Amino acid sequence: MIKLVSVLVSVFSMAFIANGWIVVAVIFVLWLQDGIWKTFQKRLETRVVFIEKKLKNEFDGDHMAFQLYSQWGDKRQGSVALVKEYLLNSIKPTVAYPYAILVLLVFIGYQFIQ
């Protein structure tokens, strides 16, 4: 949904000749939001895999299954590390597409409009 909204924002802005810098800023915000969402999904995936292992009776005395958020909260690093994780997830190709292309298209589009 985040990528779809980004595409729609780009298309509508080009149609209605909005300020290109504002459009690029909105695309970057949506891009980062997608990176944050992917970070959440990755954390959840890691924990679900752990729970599945526990349900198969693989014993590990240091952890308890079904502690989805409390374990993450216990290991959570500071705000800077969290932002770094978000940014690193944002530049992965599966997240960066289509945002990098949309930014390029907006810049190219506004060069022809002016």
Secondary structure as GFF3:
##gff-version 3
##sequence-region A 1 114
A	DSSP	alpha_helix	2	15	.	.	.	ID=ss1
A	DSSP	alpha_helix	20	55	.	.	.	ID=ss2
A	DSSP	alpha_helix	68	75	.	.	.	ID=ss3
A	DSSP	alpha_helix	79	90	.	.	.	ID=ss4
A	DSSP	alpha_helix	93	96	.	.	.	ID=ss5
A	DSSP	alpha_helix	99	113	.	.	.	ID=ss6
###
